[in-house]
């Protein structure tokens, strides 16, 4: 079980960072009214890598009986949001109170996903 949890963590973090990279590159696809193919290709690679890692995380989550989509998404969402924040580099320059609020919002969204999953 410890190995499964470790693999879930690794696959989820890699999935989140792959998707975060996809989002970062997607923000650069349109520059000066022109489509930038190299950024689009980087975006596609990031999302494809993220999806592959997400499928591997789901494989191990299902082995542990975690099959509720909201719970599965919760892990990915947290990893992706943290990944975007870290890869963009801007969150580090935010005032501490803004970083704290961002953390609270992340916890709040996680709470809603968890409660939504347990309501059924």
Sine and cosine of phi, psi and omega as CSV:
sin_phi,cos_phi,sin_psi,cos_psi,sin_omega,cos_omega
0.00,0.00,-0.61,0.79,0.03,-1.00
-0.88,0.48,-0.64,0.76,0.03,-1.00
-0.89,0.45,-0.67,0.74,0.02,-1.00
-0.88,0.47,-0.69,0.73,0.00,-1.00
-0.90,0.43,-0.66,0.75,0.05,-1.00
-0.88,0.47,-0.71,0.71,0.01,-1.00
-0.91,0.42,-0.65,0.76,0.05,-1.00
-0.86,0.51,-0.71,0.71,-0.01,-1.00
-0.89,0.46,-0.75,0.66,-0.02,-1.00
-0.89,0.46,-0.76,0.65,-0.02,-1.00
-0.90,0.45,-0.62,0.78,-0.01,-1.00
-0.93,0.36,-0.69,0.72,0.03,-1.00
-0.89,0.46,-0.69,0.72,0.03,-1.00
-0.90,0.43,-0.64,0.77,0.06,-1.00
-0.88,0.48,-0.74,0.67,0.00,-1.00
-0.88,0.47,-0.66,0.75,0.00,-1.00
-0.96,0.29,-0.56,0.83,0.10,-1.00
-0.89,0.46,-0.73,0.68,0.02,-1.00
-0.92,0.38,-0.61,0.79,0.05,-1.00
-0.87,0.49,-0.69,0.72,0.06,-1.00
-0.88,0.48,-0.66,0.76,0.05,-1.00
-0.85,0.53,-0.68,0.73,0.02,-1.00
-0.92,0.39,-0.65,0.76,0.00,-1.00
-0.89,0.46,-0.74,0.68,0.00,-1.00
-0.93,0.37,-0.58,0.81,0.02,-1.00
-0.87,0.50,-0.55,0.84,-0.01,-1.00
-0.93,0.37,-0.22,0.98,-0.03,-1.00
-0.95,-0.32,0.09,1.00,-0.07,-1.00
-0.92,0.40,-0.59,0.81,0.03,-1.00
-0.95,-0.30,0.91,-0.42,0.03,-1.00
-0.75,-0.66,0.82,-0.57,-0.01,-1.00
0.82,0.58,0.61,0.79,0.04,-1.00
0.97,0.25,0.11,0.99,-0.01,-1.00
-0.90,-0.43,0.58,-0.82,0.06,-1.00
-0.98,0.18,0.80,-0.60,-0.04,-1.00
-0.97,-0.24,0.97,-0.23,-0.11,-0.99
-0.88,0.47,-0.63,0.78,-0.04,-1.00
-0.90,0.44,-0.62,0.79,0.05,-1.00
-0.93,0.36,-0.60,0.80,0.04,-1.00
-0.90,0.44,-0.67,0.75,0.02,-1.00
-0.91,0.41,-0.66,0.75,0.07,-1.00
-0.88,0.48,-0.65,0.76,0.02,-1.00
-0.87,0.49,-0.74,0.68,0.00,-1.00
-0.87,0.49,-0.71,0.70,0.00,-1.00
-0.87,0.49,-0.70,0.72,0.01,-1.00
-0.87,0.50,-0.75,0.67,-0.01,-1.00
-0.92,0.39,-0.62,0.79,0.01,-1.00
-0.91,0.41,-0.68,0.74,0.07,-1.00
-0.88,0.47,-0.71,0.70,0.01,-1.00
-0.85,0.52,-0.67,0.74,0.00,-1.00
-0.92,0.40,-0.68,0.73,0.03,-1.00
-0.86,0.51,-0.72,0.70,0.02,-1.00
-0.91,0.42,-0.59,0.81,0.03,-1.00
-0.90,0.44,-0.68,0.73,0.05,-1.00
-0.87,0.49,-0.63,0.77,0.03,-1.00
-0.93,0.38,-0.62,0.79,0.06,-1.00
-0.90,0.45,-0.67,0.75,0.01,-1.00
-0.90,0.44,-0.58,0.82,0.04,-1.00
-0.85,0.52,-0.75,0.66,-0.02,-1.00
-0.96,0.28,-0.58,0.81,0.06,-1.00
-0.88,0.47,-0.67,0.74,0.00,-1.00
-0.92,0.40,-0.54,0.84,0.09,-1.00
-0.87,0.50,-0.52,0.86,0.02,-1.00
-1.00,-0.04,0.07,1.00,0.03,-1.00
1.00,0.08,0.17,0.99,0.04,-1.00
-1.00,0.02,0.99,-0.11,-0.08,-1.00
-0.86,-0.51,-0.01,1.00,0.00,-1.00
-0.98,0.21,0.83,-0.55,-0.13,-0.99
-0.87,0.50,-0.58,0.81,-0.01,-1.00
-0.90,0.43,-0.63,0.78,0.01,-1.00
-0.94,0.33,-0.68,0.73,0.04,-1.00
-0.87,0.50,-0.68,0.73,-0.02,-1.00
-0.93,0.37,-0.55,0.83,-0.01,-1.00
-0.82,0.57,-0.73,0.68,-0.01,-1.00
-0.90,0.45,-0.72,0.69,-0.01,-1.00
-0.89,0.45,-0.69,0.72,-0.04,-1.00
-0.86,0.52,-0.74,0.67,-0.01,-1.00
-0.87,0.49,-0.72,0.69,-0.01,-1.00
-0.90,0.44,-0.62,0.78,-0.03,-1.00
-0.94,0.33,-0.70,0.71,0.00,-1.00
-0.89,0.45,-0.70,0.71,0.04,-1.00
-0.90,0.44,-0.64,0.76,0.03,-1.00
-0.88,0.48,-0.71,0.70,0.03,-1.00
-0.88,0.48,-0.70,0.71,-0.02,-1.00
-0.87,0.49,-0.69,0.72,-0.03,-1.00
-0.96,0.27,-0.68,0.74,-0.04,-1.00
-0.94,0.35,-0.54,0.84,0.03,-1.00
-0.95,0.30,-0.48,0.88,0.03,-1.00
0.98,0.18,-0.17,0.99,-0.08,-1.00
-0.97,0.22,-0.50,0.87,-0.07,-1.00
-0.88,0.47,-0.47,0.88,-0.02,-1.00
-0.94,0.35,-0.35,0.94,0.02,-1.00
-1.00,-0.09,-0.03,1.00,0.03,-1.00
-0.94,0.35,0.49,-0.87,0.15,-0.99
-0.88,0.48,0.47,-0.88,-0.05,-1.00
-0.82,0.57,-0.62,0.78,-0.02,-1.00
-0.90,0.43,-0.61,0.79,0.04,-1.00
-0.93,0.37,-0.62,0.79,0.07,-1.00
-0.90,0.44,-0.65,0.76,0.03,-1.00
-0.90,0.44,-0.69,0.72,0.01,-1.00
-0.90,0.43,-0.66,0.75,0.04,-1.00
-0.86,0.51,-0.68,0.74,0.07,-1.00
-0.88,0.48,-0.66,0.75,0.04,-1.00
-0.90,0.45,-0.65,0.76,0.04,-1.00
-0.90,0.44,-0.68,0.74,0.03,-1.00
-0.87,0.49,-0.70,0.71,0.05,-1.00
-0.89,0.45,-0.66,0.75,0.00,-1.00
-0.89,0.46,-0.69,0.72,0.04,-1.00
-0.90,0.43,-0.66,0.75,0.07,-1.00
-0.86,0.52,-0.67,0.74,0.03,-1.00
-0.86,0.51,-0.73,0.69,-0.02,-1.00
-0.90,0.43,-0.65,0.76,0.06,-1.00
-0.89,0.45,-0.69,0.73,0.01,-1.00
-0.90,0.44,-0.74,0.67,-0.01,-1.00
-0.91,0.42,-0.60,0.80,0.05,-1.00
-0.89,0.46,-0.62,0.78,0.01,-1.00
-0.94,0.34,-0.57,0.82,-0.06,-1.00
-1.00,0.09,-0.13,0.99,-0.02,-1.00
-0.97,0.23,-0.27,0.96,-0.06,-1.00
-0.99,-0.12,0.00,0.00,0.00,0.00
